[in-house]
Amino acid sequence: MKYTRIYSDKDGNTQFCEEEAPLKSNGEIGKLSQPFRVKELFFRETDPEYDYDFHNAPQKQFIILLDGQIEIASSLGEKRIFKGGDILLMENVEGKGHSTKAINDIVRRSIFITIP
């Protein structure tokens, strides 16, 4: 299963990297990845006009977008659009940060899963 890792490089710049959590057959229930150790889970709703200028992730966390679209810009100016169903691993807890911009005019729902 693919996800996008967002992290800070050695110079503090935010980078994007495509990662894959390999899945292994687990019989009738389907395929599973290796377990990830998690700390907390949050549900989040964000107003349609919510944009957030450059910031760092408050902690290492997965974000699963349920709906809506966002544009994330790195500190180097690279921009990517993410939509419902996309999975992000936010690891840029230090450095120059990233910005987040709402793309469409709907309430955005997501799940945040913090990692120790």
Phi and psi in radians as a Rosetta constraint file:
Dihedral C 1 N 2 CA 2 C 2 CIRCULARHARMONIC -1.571 0.35
Dihedral N 2 CA 2 C 2 N 3 CIRCULARHARMONIC 2.580 0.35
Dihedral C 2 N 3 CA 3 C 3 CIRCULARHARMONIC -2.590 0.35
Dihedral N 3 CA 3 C 3 N 4 CIRCULARHARMONIC 2.834 0.35
Dihedral C 3 N 4 CA 4 C 4 CIRCULARHARMONIC -1.830 0.35
Dihedral N 4 CA 4 C 4 N 5 CIRCULARHARMONIC 2.165 0.35
Dihedral C 4 N 5 CA 5 C 5 CIRCULARHARMONIC -1.623 0.35
Dihedral N 5 CA 5 C 5 N 6 CIRCULARHARMONIC 2.252 0.35
Dihedral C 5 N 6 CA 6 C 6 CIRCULARHARMONIC -2.054 0.35
Dihedral N 6 CA 6 C 6 N 7 CIRCULARHARMONIC 2.032 0.35
Dihedral C 6 N 7 CA 7 C 7 CIRCULARHARMONIC -2.473 0.35
Dihedral N 7 CA 7 C 7 N 8 CIRCULARHARMONIC 2.946 0.35
Dihedral C 7 N 8 CA 8 C 8 CIRCULARHARMONIC -1.761 0.35
Dihedral N 8 CA 8 C 8 N 9 CIRCULARHARMONIC 2.287 0.35
Dihedral C 8 N 9 CA 9 C 9 CIRCULARHARMONIC -1.411 0.35
Dihedral N 9 CA 9 C 9 N 10 CIRCULARHARMONIC -3.079 0.35
Dihedral C 9 N 10 CA 10 C 10 CIRCULARHARMONIC -1.106 0.35
Dihedral N 10 CA 10 C 10 N 11 CIRCULARHARMONIC -0.360 0.35
Dihedral C 10 N 11 CA 11 C 11 CIRCULARHARMONIC -1.631 0.35
Dihedral N 11 CA 11 C 11 N 12 CIRCULARHARMONIC 0.046 0.35
Dihedral C 11 N 12 CA 12 C 12 CIRCULARHARMONIC 1.502 0.35
Dihedral N 12 CA 12 C 12 N 13 CIRCULARHARMONIC 0.077 0.35
Dihedral C 12 N 13 CA 13 C 13 CIRCULARHARMONIC -1.447 0.35
Dihedral N 13 CA 13 C 13 N 14 CIRCULARHARMONIC 2.475 0.35
Dihedral C 13 N 14 CA 14 C 14 CIRCULARHARMONIC -1.360 0.35
Dihedral N 14 CA 14 C 14 N 15 CIRCULARHARMONIC 2.342 0.35
Dihedral C 14 N 15 CA 15 C 15 CIRCULARHARMONIC -2.216 0.35
Dihedral N 15 CA 15 C 15 N 16 CIRCULARHARMONIC 2.697 0.35
Dihedral C 15 N 16 CA 16 C 16 CIRCULARHARMONIC -1.895 0.35
Dihedral N 16 CA 16 C 16 N 17 CIRCULARHARMONIC 2.506 0.35
Dihedral C 16 N 17 CA 17 C 17 CIRCULARHARMONIC -2.604 0.35
Dihedral N 17 CA 17 C 17 N 18 CIRCULARHARMONIC 2.280 0.35
Dihedral C 17 N 18 CA 18 C 18 CIRCULARHARMONIC -1.461 0.35
Dihedral N 18 CA 18 C 18 N 19 CIRCULARHARMONIC 2.261 0.35
Dihedral C 18 N 19 CA 19 C 19 CIRCULARHARMONIC -2.150 0.35
Dihedral N 19 CA 19 C 19 N 20 CIRCULARHARMONIC 2.880 0.35
Dihedral C 19 N 20 CA 20 C 20 CIRCULARHARMONIC -2.371 0.35
Dihedral N 20 CA 20 C 20 N 21 CIRCULARHARMONIC 2.290 0.35
Dihedral C 20 N 21 CA 21 C 21 CIRCULARHARMONIC -1.662 0.35
Dihedral N 21 CA 21 C 21 N 22 CIRCULARHARMONIC 1.859 0.35
Dihedral C 21 N 22 CA 22 C 22 CIRCULARHARMONIC -1.037 0.35
Dihedral N 22 CA 22 C 22 N 23 CIRCULARHARMONIC 2.485 0.35
Dihedral C 22 N 23 CA 23 C 23 CIRCULARHARMONIC -1.925 0.35
Dihedral N 23 CA 23 C 23 N 24 CIRCULARHARMONIC 2.470 0.35
Dihedral C 23 N 24 CA 24 C 24 CIRCULARHARMONIC -2.174 0.35
Dihedral N 24 CA 24 C 24 N 25 CIRCULARHARMONIC 2.416 0.35
Dihedral C 24 N 25 CA 25 C 25 CIRCULARHARMONIC -1.003 0.35
Dihedral N 25 CA 25 C 25 N 26 CIRCULARHARMONIC 2.351 0.35
Dihedral C 25 N 26 CA 26 C 26 CIRCULARHARMONIC -2.215 0.35
Dihedral N 26 CA 26 C 26 N 27 CIRCULARHARMONIC 0.701 0.35
Dihedral C 26 N 27 CA 27 C 27 CIRCULARHARMONIC 1.297 0.35
Dihedral N 27 CA 27 C 27 N 28 CIRCULARHARMONIC -2.520 0.35
Dihedral C 27 N 28 CA 28 C 28 CIRCULARHARMONIC -1.065 0.35
Dihedral N 28 CA 28 C 28 N 29 CIRCULARHARMONIC -0.462 0.35
Dihedral C 28 N 29 CA 29 C 29 CIRCULARHARMONIC -1.389 0.35
Dihedral N 29 CA 29 C 29 N 30 CIRCULARHARMONIC -0.102 0.35
Dihedral C 29 N 30 CA 30 C 30 CIRCULARHARMONIC 1.867 0.35
Dihedral N 30 CA 30 C 30 N 31 CIRCULARHARMONIC -2.723 0.35
Dihedral C 30 N 31 CA 31 C 31 CIRCULARHARMONIC -1.809 0.35
Dihedral N 31 CA 31 C 31 N 32 CIRCULARHARMONIC 2.514 0.35
Dihedral C 31 N 32 CA 32 C 32 CIRCULARHARMONIC -2.270 0.35
Dihedral N 32 CA 32 C 32 N 33 CIRCULARHARMONIC 2.609 0.35
Dihedral C 32 N 33 CA 33 C 33 CIRCULARHARMONIC -1.493 0.35
Dihedral N 33 CA 33 C 33 N 34 CIRCULARHARMONIC 3.022 0.35
Dihedral C 33 N 34 CA 34 C 34 CIRCULARHARMONIC -1.138 0.35
Dihedral N 34 CA 34 C 34 N 35 CIRCULARHARMONIC 2.624 0.35
Dihedral C 34 N 35 CA 35 C 35 CIRCULARHARMONIC -1.204 0.35
Dihedral N 35 CA 35 C 35 N 36 CIRCULARHARMONIC 2.554 0.35
Dihedral C 35 N 36 CA 36 C 36 CIRCULARHARMONIC -1.816 0.35
Dihedral N 36 CA 36 C 36 N 37 CIRCULARHARMONIC 2.362 0.35
Dihedral C 36 N 37 CA 37 C 37 CIRCULARHARMONIC -1.309 0.35
Dihedral N 37 CA 37 C 37 N 38 CIRCULARHARMONIC 2.238 0.35
Dihedral C 37 N 38 CA 38 C 38 CIRCULARHARMONIC -2.205 0.35
Dihedral N 38 CA 38 C 38 N 39 CIRCULARHARMONIC 2.804 0.35
Dihedral C 38 N 39 CA 39 C 39 CIRCULARHARMONIC -1.916 0.35
Dihedral N 39 CA 39 C 39 N 40 CIRCULARHARMONIC -0.999 0.35
Dihedral C 39 N 40 CA 40 C 40 CIRCULARHARMONIC -2.473 0.35
Dihedral N 40 CA 40 C 40 N 41 CIRCULARHARMONIC 2.811 0.35
Dihedral C 40 N 41 CA 41 C 41 CIRCULARHARMONIC -2.264 0.35
Dihedral N 41 CA 41 C 41 N 42 CIRCULARHARMONIC 2.327 0.35
Dihedral C 41 N 42 CA 42 C 42 CIRCULARHARMONIC -2.212 0.35
Dihedral N 42 CA 42 C 42 N 43 CIRCULARHARMONIC 2.470 0.35
Dihedral C 42 N 43 CA 43 C 43 CIRCULARHARMONIC -1.661 0.35
Dihedral N 43 CA 43 C 43 N 44 CIRCULARHARMONIC 2.476 0.35
Dihedral C 43 N 44 CA 44 C 44 CIRCULARHARMONIC -2.400 0.35
Dihedral N 44 CA 44 C 44 N 45 CIRCULARHARMONIC 2.440 0.35
Dihedral C 44 N 45 CA 45 C 45 CIRCULARHARMONIC -2.137 0.35
Dihedral N 45 CA 45 C 45 N 46 CIRCULARHARMONIC 2.311 0.35
Dihedral C 45 N 46 CA 46 C 46 CIRCULARHARMONIC -2.148 0.35
Dihedral N 46 CA 46 C 46 N 47 CIRCULARHARMONIC 2.299 0.35
Dihedral C 46 N 47 CA 47 C 47 CIRCULARHARMONIC -1.041 0.35
Dihedral N 47 CA 47 C 47 N 48 CIRCULARHARMONIC 2.623 0.35
Dihedral C 47 N 48 CA 48 C 48 CIRCULARHARMONIC -1.014 0.35
Dihedral N 48 CA 48 C 48 N 49 CIRCULARHARMONIC -0.542 0.35
Dihedral C 48 N 49 CA 49 C 49 CIRCULARHARMONIC -1.591 0.35
Dihedral N 49 CA 49 C 49 N 50 CIRCULARHARMONIC 0.110 0.35
Dihedral C 49 N 50 CA 50 C 50 CIRCULARHARMONIC -1.286 0.35
Dihedral N 50 CA 50 C 50 N 51 CIRCULARHARMONIC 1.968 0.35
Dihedral C 50 N 51 CA 51 C 51 CIRCULARHARMONIC -2.124 0.35
Dihedral N 51 CA 51 C 51 N 52 CIRCULARHARMONIC 2.574 0.35
Dihedral C 51 N 52 CA 52 C 52 CIRCULARHARMONIC -2.297 0.35
Dihedral N 52 CA 52 C 52 N 53 CIRCULARHARMONIC 2.009 0.35
Dihedral C 52 N 53 CA 53 C 53 CIRCULARHARMONIC -1.121 0.35
Dihedral N 53 CA 53 C 53 N 54 CIRCULARHARMONIC -3.088 0.35
Dihedral C 53 N 54 CA 54 C 54 CIRCULARHARMONIC -0.923 0.35
Dihedral N 54 CA 54 C 54 N 55 CIRCULARHARMONIC 2.266 0.35
Dihedral C 54 N 55 CA 55 C 55 CIRCULARHARMONIC -2.775 0.35
Dihedral N 55 CA 55 C 55 N 56 CIRCULARHARMONIC 2.874 0.35
Dihedral C 55 N 56 CA 56 C 56 CIRCULARHARMONIC -1.791 0.35
Dihedral N 56 CA 56 C 56 N 57 CIRCULARHARMONIC 2.759 0.35
Dihedral C 56 N 57 CA 57 C 57 CIRCULARHARMONIC -1.131 0.35
Dihedral N 57 CA 57 C 57 N 58 CIRCULARHARMONIC 2.441 0.35
Dihedral C 57 N 58 CA 58 C 58 CIRCULARHARMONIC -1.220 0.35
Dihedral N 58 CA 58 C 58 N 59 CIRCULARHARMONIC -0.407 0.35
Dihedral C 58 N 59 CA 59 C 59 CIRCULARHARMONIC -2.819 0.35
Dihedral N 59 CA 59 C 59 N 60 CIRCULARHARMONIC 2.906 0.35
Dihedral C 59 N 60 CA 60 C 60 CIRCULARHARMONIC -1.177 0.35
Dihedral N 60 CA 60 C 60 N 61 CIRCULARHARMONIC 2.224 0.35
Dihedral C 60 N 61 CA 61 C 61 CIRCULARHARMONIC -2.791 0.35
Dihedral N 61 CA 61 C 61 N 62 CIRCULARHARMONIC 2.619 0.35
Dihedral C 61 N 62 CA 62 C 62 CIRCULARHARMONIC -1.533 0.35
Dihedral N 62 CA 62 C 62 N 63 CIRCULARHARMONIC 2.497 0.35
Dihedral C 62 N 63 CA 63 C 63 CIRCULARHARMONIC -2.153 0.35
Dihedral N 63 CA 63 C 63 N 64 CIRCULARHARMONIC 2.185 0.35
Dihedral C 63 N 64 CA 64 C 64 CIRCULARHARMONIC -1.894 0.35
Dihedral N 64 CA 64 C 64 N 65 CIRCULARHARMONIC 1.998 0.35
Dihedral C 64 N 65 CA 65 C 65 CIRCULARHARMONIC -1.410 0.35
Dihedral N 65 CA 65 C 65 N 66 CIRCULARHARMONIC 2.209 0.35
Dihedral C 65 N 66 CA 66 C 66 CIRCULARHARMONIC -1.609 0.35
Dihedral N 66 CA 66 C 66 N 67 CIRCULARHARMONIC -0.601 0.35
Dihedral C 66 N 67 CA 67 C 67 CIRCULARHARMONIC -2.793 0.35
Dihedral N 67 CA 67 C 67 N 68 CIRCULARHARMONIC 3.125 0.35
Dihedral C 67 N 68 CA 68 C 68 CIRCULARHARMONIC 1.325 0.35
Dihedral N 68 CA 68 C 68 N 69 CIRCULARHARMONIC -3.131 0.35
Dihedral C 68 N 69 CA 69 C 69 CIRCULARHARMONIC -2.429 0.35
Dihedral N 69 CA 69 C 69 N 70 CIRCULARHARMONIC 2.519 0.35
Dihedral C 69 N 70 CA 70 C 70 CIRCULARHARMONIC -2.320 0.35
Dihedral N 70 CA 70 C 70 N 71 CIRCULARHARMONIC 2.686 0.35
Dihedral C 70 N 71 CA 71 C 71 CIRCULARHARMONIC -1.963 0.35
Dihedral N 71 CA 71 C 71 N 72 CIRCULARHARMONIC 2.183 0.35
Dihedral C 71 N 72 CA 72 C 72 CIRCULARHARMONIC -1.893 0.35
Dihedral N 72 CA 72 C 72 N 73 CIRCULARHARMONIC 2.259 0.35
Dihedral C 72 N 73 CA 73 C 73 CIRCULARHARMONIC -1.931 0.35
Dihedral N 73 CA 73 C 73 N 74 CIRCULARHARMONIC 2.345 0.35
Dihedral C 73 N 74 CA 74 C 74 CIRCULARHARMONIC -1.444 0.35
Dihedral N 74 CA 74 C 74 N 75 CIRCULARHARMONIC 2.954 0.35
Dihedral C 74 N 75 CA 75 C 75 CIRCULARHARMONIC -1.156 0.35
Dihedral N 75 CA 75 C 75 N 76 CIRCULARHARMONIC -0.273 0.35
Dihedral C 75 N 76 CA 76 C 76 CIRCULARHARMONIC -1.644 0.35
Dihedral N 76 CA 76 C 76 N 77 CIRCULARHARMONIC 0.020 0.35
Dihedral C 76 N 77 CA 77 C 77 CIRCULARHARMONIC 1.638 0.35
Dihedral N 77 CA 77 C 77 N 78 CIRCULARHARMONIC -0.061 0.35
Dihedral C 77 N 78 CA 78 C 78 CIRCULARHARMONIC -1.226 0.35
Dihedral N 78 CA 78 C 78 N 79 CIRCULARHARMONIC 2.378 0.35
Dihedral C 78 N 79 CA 79 C 79 CIRCULARHARMONIC -2.152 0.35
Dihedral N 79 CA 79 C 79 N 80 CIRCULARHARMONIC 2.431 0.35
Dihedral C 79 N 80 CA 80 C 80 CIRCULARHARMONIC -2.368 0.35
Dihedral N 80 CA 80 C 80 N 81 CIRCULARHARMONIC 2.569 0.35
Dihedral C 80 N 81 CA 81 C 81 CIRCULARHARMONIC -1.847 0.35
Dihedral N 81 CA 81 C 81 N 82 CIRCULARHARMONIC 2.344 0.35
Dihedral C 81 N 82 CA 82 C 82 CIRCULARHARMONIC -2.165 0.35
Dihedral N 82 CA 82 C 82 N 83 CIRCULARHARMONIC 2.590 0.35
Dihedral C 82 N 83 CA 83 C 83 CIRCULARHARMONIC -2.363 0.35
Dihedral N 83 CA 83 C 83 N 84 CIRCULARHARMONIC 3.065 0.35
Dihedral C 83 N 84 CA 84 C 84 CIRCULARHARMONIC -0.875 0.35
Dihedral N 84 CA 84 C 84 N 85 CIRCULARHARMONIC 2.319 0.35
Dihedral C 84 N 85 CA 85 C 85 CIRCULARHARMONIC 1.724 0.35
Dihedral N 85 CA 85 C 85 N 86 CIRCULARHARMONIC -0.293 0.35
Dihedral C 85 N 86 CA 86 C 86 CIRCULARHARMONIC -1.363 0.35
Dihedral N 86 CA 86 C 86 N 87 CIRCULARHARMONIC 2.596 0.35
Dihedral C 86 N 87 CA 87 C 87 CIRCULARHARMONIC -2.095 0.35
Dihedral N 87 CA 87 C 87 N 88 CIRCULARHARMONIC 2.274 0.35
Dihedral C 87 N 88 CA 88 C 88 CIRCULARHARMONIC -2.083 0.35
Dihedral N 88 CA 88 C 88 N 89 CIRCULARHARMONIC 2.453 0.35
Dihedral C 88 N 89 CA 89 C 89 CIRCULARHARMONIC -1.928 0.35
Dihedral N 89 CA 89 C 89 N 90 CIRCULARHARMONIC 1.873 0.35
Dihedral C 89 N 90 CA 90 C 90 CIRCULARHARMONIC -1.578 0.35
Dihedral N 90 CA 90 C 90 N 91 CIRCULARHARMONIC 1.954 0.35
Dihedral C 90 N 91 CA 91 C 91 CIRCULARHARMONIC -2.106 0.35
Dihedral N 91 CA 91 C 91 N 92 CIRCULARHARMONIC 0.037 0.35
Dihedral C 91 N 92 CA 92 C 92 CIRCULARHARMONIC -1.501 0.35
Dihedral N 92 CA 92 C 92 N 93 CIRCULARHARMONIC 1.178 0.35
Dihedral C 92 N 93 CA 93 C 93 CIRCULARHARMONIC -1.405 0.35
Dihedral N 93 CA 93 C 93 N 94 CIRCULARHARMONIC -0.199 0.35
Dihedral C 93 N 94 CA 94 C 94 CIRCULARHARMONIC -2.358 0.35
Dihedral N 94 CA 94 C 94 N 95 CIRCULARHARMONIC 2.937 0.35
Dihedral C 94 N 95 CA 95 C 95 CIRCULARHARMONIC 1.809 0.35
Dihedral N 95 CA 95 C 95 N 96 CIRCULARHARMONIC -2.738 0.35
Dihedral C 95 N 96 CA 96 C 96 CIRCULARHARMONIC -1.492 0.35
Dihedral N 96 CA 96 C 96 N 97 CIRCULARHARMONIC -0.199 0.35
Dihedral C 96 N 97 CA 97 C 97 CIRCULARHARMONIC 1.450 0.35
Dihedral N 97 CA 97 C 97 N 98 CIRCULARHARMONIC -2.985 0.35
Dihedral C 97 N 98 CA 98 C 98 CIRCULARHARMONIC -2.507 0.35
Dihedral N 98 CA 98 C 98 N 99 CIRCULARHARMONIC 2.815 0.35
Dihedral C 98 N 99 CA 99 C 99 CIRCULARHARMONIC -1.977 0.35
Dihedral N 99 CA 99 C 99 N 100 CIRCULARHARMONIC 2.703 0.35
Dihedral C 99 N 100 CA 100 C 100 CIRCULARHARMONIC -2.225 0.35
Dihedral N 100 CA 100 C 100 N 101 CIRCULARHARMONIC 2.294 0.35
Dihedral C 100 N 101 CA 101 C 101 CIRCULARHARMONIC -2.295 0.35
Dihedral N 101 CA 101 C 101 N 102 CIRCULARHARMONIC 2.302 0.35
Dihedral C 101 N 102 CA 102 C 102 CIRCULARHARMONIC -1.220 0.35
Dihedral N 102 CA 102 C 102 N 103 CIRCULARHARMONIC 2.437 0.35
Dihedral C 102 N 103 CA 103 C 103 CIRCULARHARMONIC -1.738 0.35
Dihedral N 103 CA 103 C 103 N 104 CIRCULARHARMONIC -0.733 0.35
Dihedral C 103 N 104 CA 104 C 104 CIRCULARHARMONIC -2.055 0.35
Dihedral N 104 CA 104 C 104 N 105 CIRCULARHARMONIC 2.883 0.35
Dihedral C 104 N 105 CA 105 C 105 CIRCULARHARMONIC -1.612 0.35
Dihedral N 105 CA 105 C 105 N 106 CIRCULARHARMONIC 1.027 0.35
Dihedral C 105 N 106 CA 106 C 106 CIRCULARHARMONIC -2.353 0.35
Dihedral N 106 CA 106 C 106 N 107 CIRCULARHARMONIC 2.772 0.35
Dihedral C 106 N 107 CA 107 C 107 CIRCULARHARMONIC -1.142 0.35
Dihedral N 107 CA 107 C 107 N 108 CIRCULARHARMONIC 2.320 0.35
Dihedral C 107 N 108 CA 108 C 108 CIRCULARHARMONIC -1.781 0.35
Dihedral N 108 CA 108 C 108 N 109 CIRCULARHARMONIC 2.296 0.35
Dihedral C 108 N 109 CA 109 C 109 CIRCULARHARMONIC -2.003 0.35
Dihedral N 109 CA 109 C 109 N 110 CIRCULARHARMONIC 2.470 0.35
Dihedral C 109 N 110 CA 110 C 110 CIRCULARHARMONIC -2.675 0.35
Dihedral N 110 CA 110 C 110 N 111 CIRCULARHARMONIC 2.904 0.35
Dihedral C 110 N 111 CA 111 C 111 CIRCULARHARMONIC -2.102 0.35
Dihedral N 111 CA 111 C 111 N 112 CIRCULARHARMONIC 2.261 0.35
Dihedral C 111 N 112 CA 112 C 112 CIRCULARHARMONIC -1.880 0.35
Dihedral N 112 CA 112 C 112 N 113 CIRCULARHARMONIC 2.252 0.35
Dihedral C 112 N 113 CA 113 C 113 CIRCULARHARMONIC -2.185 0.35
Dihedral N 113 CA 113 C 113 N 114 CIRCULARHARMONIC 1.870 0.35
Dihedral C 113 N 114 CA 114 C 114 CIRCULARHARMONIC -1.382 0.35
Dihedral N 114 CA 114 C 114 N 115 CIRCULARHARMONIC 2.623 0.35
Dihedral C 114 N 115 CA 115 C 115 CIRCULARHARMONIC -2.098 0.35
Dihedral N 115 CA 115 C 115 N 116 CIRCULARHARMONIC 2.371 0.35
